Amino acid sequence: MSIKINNPAGFVLIGGASSRMGSDKAQMSIGGRQLFERSAAALNSICRGSVTLVGEADYAHSFQIIPDINIDPTTHSRASIYGLYTALAFAKTPWIAVLACDLPFVTGDLMTRLAVYCSNEFDAVIPIQPDAKPQPLCAFYRREGCLQVVEAMVGNDELKIQNFLSRINTRFVEFDEIADLDGSANFFLNVNKPEDYQAAAEIAAVDAYQ
């Protein structure tokens, strides 16, 4: 199977309140790299250097950054759909690749495999985790099929990204279709809480000595 899209724009979502972690997740380090750097590296395999950070970053980095649009922090939660909306609105390419910074073990091989399933038949390509749940923050989206839908949802304060997936033509990639890739067991380990971070750091330490 070959990749059917060329040079999609890549977006690392660094927004979110990090309330369960207690500190900004994007700046935390695992395996010697900050989380946003790990996500950017995974996207670079398919986006060829066209990677943008979405959110607020008051720390040193070399990436272009765009703040989440249409968010009033006094009235709105930091829902991930805002980051997706911002990426789609900013993009100039037909397809975008989106990756949340709190998925530190997503690899370039995974992003390349997901890109294989992108075509104009679909509006989104979403992997399924081992627990059978879709992971919309490690995915590809077709701008033409998605922007107006997500814009309308945000305008109506409909903030559940899972509802968005049901309103577009989504190609769900079953875990069996990606399980052969190196590191697949940890692709979707989500670093939300201190204990998640500790587990991720331990995995990275073991991998470093293999």
C-alpha positions in Angstrom: 0.0 0.0 0.0 1.3 3.5 -0.8 0.6 6.9 0.7 -2.0 8.8 -1.3 -1.5 12.3 0.1 1.5 14.6 -0.3 3.0 16.8 2.5 0.1 17.2 4.9 0.5 20.0 7.4 1.3 18.7 10.9 -0.1 20.1 14.1 0.9 19.3 17.7 -1.9 20.1 20.2 -0.2 21.5 23.3 -3.3 23.2 24.7 -5.5 22.0 27.5 -5.5 22.8 31.2 -3.3 19.9 32.4 -5.4 20.0 35.5 -4.9 16.4 36.4 -1.2 16.6 35.9 -0.7 19.8 37.9 1.8 21.3 35.4 2.1 21.9 31.7 2.4 18.5 30.1 3.9 19.8 26.9 7.1 20.8 28.7 7.6 17.6 30.6 10.5 15.4 29.4 10.4 11.7 28.6 13.5 9.9 27.3 15.4 13.2 27.1 12.9 15.1 25.0 10.0 17.3 25.9 6.6 15.9 25.0 5.9 18.4 22.3 9.2 17.6 20.7 8.4 13.9 20.7 5.1 14.6 18.9 6.7 16.9 16.4 9.3 14.3 15.6 6.6 11.7 14.9 4.7 14.1 12.6 7.9 15.1 10.8 8.1 11.6 9.3 5.1 12.5 7.1 4.9 16.3 7.2 8.5 16.9 6.2 9.1 19.8 8.5 5.7 21.5 8.3 4.8 21.2 11.9 3.0 23.8 14.0 2.2 24.0 17.7 -1.4 24.7 18.6 -2.0 26.3 22.0 -0.1 28.6 24.3 3.7 28.1 24.8 5.7 30.4 27.0 8.9 28.3 26.7 11.7 28.1 24.2 11.0 26.2 21.0 11.7 26.6 17.3 8.2 26.0 15.9 5.6 28.2 14.6 2.8 28.5 17.2 -0.9 29.5 16.8 -3.2 30.0 19.8 -6.5 28.2 20.0 -9.1 30.4 18.4 -12.5 31.5 19.8 -11.7 30.5 23.4 -12.8 32.6 26.3 -11.2 30.9 29.3 -13.7 32.4 31.6 -16.6 30.6 29.9 -15.2 27.7 28.0 -13.4 24.5 28.9 -10.1 23.7 27.2 -11.8 21.0 25.1 -9.5 19.3 22.5 -12.0 20.2 19.7 -10.8 23.8 19.8 -7.3 22.6 18.9 -8.6 20.6 16.0 -10.7 23.5 14.9 -7.7 25.9 15.0 -5.5 23.5 13.0 -8.2 23.0 10.3 -8.8 26.7 10.1 -5.1 27.6 9.8 -4.2 24.8 7.4 -3.4 25.5 3.7 -3.1 21.8 2.7 -5.9 19.4 1.8 -5.0 17.1 4.6 -3.7 17.7 8.1 -2.1 15.4 10.6 -2.9 16.1 14.3 -1.2 14.7 17.3 -1.7 15.5 21.0 1.5 16.1 22.9 0.4 13.7 25.7 0.8 10.6 23.5 4.6 10.3 23.8 5.0 6.9 22.1 3.4 7.6 18.8 6.0 7.0 16.1 6.7 8.2 12.7 5.9 4.6 11.5 2.4 4.9 12.9 1.7 8.2 11.3 3.0 6.9 8.0 0.8 3.8 8.3 -2.3 5.9 9.0 -1.5 8.1 6.0 -1.9 5.1 3.7 -5.6 5.1 4.4 -6.2 8.7 3.5 -8.2 9.3 0.4 -10.9 11.5 -0.9 -13.4 8.8 0.1 -12.9 9.8 3.7 -12.9 12.9 5.8 -10.8 11.5 8.6 -8.5 8.5 9.4 -8.7 7.6 13.0 -6.9 4.7 14.7 -8.6 2.4 17.2 -6.8 1.7 20.5 -6.4 -1.7 22.0 -9.3 -0.9 24.3 -11.5 -0.5 21.2 -11.8 3.3 21.6 -11.0 5.7 18.7 -8.1 8.1 19.2 -9.0 11.3 17.4 -5.9 13.2 18.6 -3.6 10.9 16.6 -5.2 11.2 13.2 -5.5 12.7 9.8 -8.3 15.1 8.7 -9.4 16.3 5.3 -9.9 20.0 5.6 -12.7 20.3 3.0 -14.8 17.6 4.7 -14.2 18.7 8.3 -13.8 22.4 8.8 -17.4 23.5 8.4 -18.6 20.7 10.5 -16.3 21.4 13.4 -16.8 25.1 13.1 -20.6 24.7 13.4 -20.2 22.4 16.5 -17.9 24.9 18.2 -20.3 27.7 17.4 -23.1 25.7 19.1 -20.9 24.8 22.1 -20.9 21.2 21.1 -17.5 20.2 22.3 -17.4 16.4 22.3 -15.0 15.4 19.6 -16.5 11.9 19.5 -19.7 13.4 18.2 -17.7 15.1 15.5 -16.5 11.8 14.2 -20.0 10.6 13.8 -20.9 13.5 11.5 -18.1 13.0 9.0 -17.0 10.1 6.8 -14.4 8.4 9.0 -12.1 5.6 8.2 -11.4 3.8 11.5 -8.1 1.9 11.4 -8.5 -1.1 13.6 -5.6 -1.9 16.0 -4.9 -5.1 14.2 -4.0 -3.0 11.1 -1.2 -1.3 13.1 -0.3 -3.9 15.7 2.7 -5.1 13.6 4.5 -1.8 14.0 7.4 -1.5 16.6 6.2 0.0 19.8 2.5 -0.6 19.1 1.7 -1.7 22.6 2.5 1.8 23.9 1.2 4.0 21.0 -1.8 5.2 22.9 -0.4 5.5 26.4 -1.9 8.8 27.4 0.0 11.0 29.9 -2.7 12.8 31.8 -1.8 12.2 35.5 1.5 12.0 37.5 1.2 8.2 37.6 0.9 8.1 33.8 4.0 10.2 33.5 5.9 7.9 35.8 4.8 4.8 33.8 5.9 6.5 30.5 9.3 7.5 31.9 9.9 3.9 33.0 9.0 2.6 29.6 11.3 5.1 27.9 14.1 4.2 30.3 13.8 0.5 29.5 13.6 1.2 25.7 16.8 3.2 25.9 18.7 0.2 27.2 17.4 -2.3 24.7 
